[in-house]
């Protein structure tokens, strides 16, 4: 009664994803799940372990939240972008709707590029699954890409909300 799952939610539509989560949530045996799907991990597992690029498994008693706080603590702190960033402010310093729309498009392209990078790295991780010396750097690169993608998505969301309010 042991299931070993490697990225079980990749490329699933929402109905299939929900069915899989329901099935795994009620699985009577043991699950070993390797996934970047935070929601799935929180929903179907009791213990969480992570790899931080050093080739070791680290137990995370606080689950995914513990992982996220450790990754955030390890990242160099970035200064927040100034409110009147180029691209969203007009010459008078006020919010420019047209510039904001262009910036949203730029951010969407950046998310698409980072998603493609993320997919490529997932493929490389699968390809080199038994080469532990290669896995560490690939996992570190994937973690950095995912952090950058999350940052860009947050920036996009903040700008989209500001655009909706104007």
RAWOHU-V225550 format. One record per pair of residues at least 24 apart in sequence whose ideal C-beta (glycine too) atoms are under 8 Angstrom apart, sorted by the first residue. I is the first residue (numbers start at 1). J is the second residue. If there is no record, write none. Layout:
I/J ; I/J
//
This chain:
1/28 ; 1/29 ; 1/30 ; 2/29 ; 2/30 ; 2/31 ; 2/32 ; 3/27 ; 3/29 ; 3/30 ; 3/31 ; 3/32 ; 4/32 ; 5/31 ; 5/32 ; 5/33 ; 5/34 ; 5/35 ; 6/34 ; 6/35 ; 6/126 ; 7/34 ; 7/35 ; 7/36 ; 7/37 ; 7/122 ; 8/33 ; 8/35 ; 8/40 ; 9/35 ; 9/37 ; 9/40 ; 10/122 ; 36/122 ; 36/142 ; 36/146 ; 38/64 ; 51/135 ; 51/136 ; 51/139 ; 52/139 ; 52/140 ; 52/143 ; 53/136 ; 53/137 ; 53/139 ; 53/140 ; 53/143 ; 54/136 ; 55/132 ; 55/133 ; 55/135 ; 55/136 ; 71/143 ; 71/147 ; 75/147 ; 78/151 ; 81/155 ; 88/159 ; 95/162 ; 95/166 ; 97/163 ; 97/166 ; 100/159 ; 100/162 ; 100/163 ; 100/166 ; 101/163 ; 103/159 ; 104/156 ; 104/159 ; 104/160 ; 104/163 ; 107/152 ; 107/155 ; 107/156 ; 107/159 ; 108/156 ; 110/152 ; 111/149 ; 111/152 ; 111/153 ; 111/156 ; 114/145 ; 114/148 ; 114/149 ; 114/152 ; 115/149 ; 117/145 ; 118/142 ; 118/145 ; 118/146 ; 118/149 ; 121/145
//
